[in-house]
Amino acid sequence: MKRTLRSPLLWTFVASLVLLLAVGGWLLTDPATSRSEALKTGGIAGGAIVALYALWLNDRRRRVEERRQEIERQRQELELRRADQDRDRISDERFAKAVELLGHDADQVRVGALHALAGLARGRAVYTQTVLDILCSYLRRPFEHPRYADTAKLPGNTPPKEGSEVQDQELQVRQTAQRLIGELLPAADSEGTRGYDLDLTGAVLEYFDLSDRKIGKLLLRYGGLYNSTNLSGCVFLGPVYLTGAGTKEKKRIGFFRCSGAKFTQRAWFSGVQFSEDVEFDGTVFAGETSFKDSVFAKNAVFARAEFGKTLDLRRARFEGFSDLKFRKAPVSVSLYNTTVEPGRDHELPADWVVETLPDGRARLTVMAG
């Protein structure tokens, strides 16, 4: 009974009836007003009360619906956060397990762990740099194989030397890691993608191919690059350091291809020992570039290369044919004791000359004026 008395609908009808009787009764006191007009006006006044109640009720329903929608939105956000946390937890567990399996004795387990890490990086970009760091760390581990004992590049179709079963298995794992690095890096012409850093300091690599990939910072100091290395078409967004690569025992450099690449920052090849042909055909060196103290044991091609800043060739040695006809010359070049093979023809810029020394050697100089 008390709930009925508190009902807004009941009081609305009571107020409407009271207003109808009051207005109608008041108008009937006027002789000029007919009974029908008084009743009609009183009905309009009572109906207004009902209309106001309807508007209030509609507004109340609207606010209730808005609160319900807000609660539903918060619930969905909570579910999404919970799902994200579950995915993070599962991803972290997969990551930790895969890293643990990299130390397994069986090579197929290590290969599976590498693929698991790569799959995690493909599914969640936040893991990509971390996974690349782990792959590079794996390749930086000391590794020796008889096929690296004699030459940096196998001639013709000469089969490589076989190693022990453990060495051959480990070689397969390492080549898988190399391939996955190339697959995880974005394409060189992709827009809006970041460049990931690679630290391969001291690594021993074979048939390393990162062609047409976008790379951030590259560290390959004192590394060994056997048979062939392909960096053609790469875009390097960060500095590149190959200082001292190919100089240590059992860490030589084979055929090195880097044509059509672009170095946006410093490119440091100082003290590098290139044992085979080198190709920088059409490569752009936008930053400071150094081949100081480097040795080119065979052909070195820099045809159509472009330089945006300085080029340091101090004490560099060109022991084979050299093509140095740049498309765009550097702002300044250092040629102190830069030697070439006197018995070979060399393609040089217009103001460069080969000067024969009394001891039979020859060096590059720039004509004065």
Buried (B, 14 or more C-beta within 10 A) or exposed (E): EEEEEEEEEEEBBEBBEEBBEEBBEEBBEEEEBEEEBBBEBBBEBBEEBBEEBEEEEEEEEEEEEEEEEEEEEEEEEEEEEEEEEEEEEEBEEBBEEBBEBBEEEEBEBBBBBBEBBBBBBEEBEEBBBBBBBBBBBBBBEEBEBEBBEEBBBBEEEEEBEEBEEEBBBBBEBBBBBBBBBBEBBBEBEEEEBEBBBBBBBBBBBBBBBBBBBBBBBBBBBBBBBBBBBBBBBBBBBBBBBBBBBBBBEEBBBBBBBBBBBBBBBBBBBBBBBBBBBBBBBBBBBBBBBBBBBBBBBBBBBBBBBBBBBBBBBBBBBBBBBBBBBBEEBBEEBBBEBBBBBBEBEBEBBEEBEBEEEEEEBBBBBBEEE
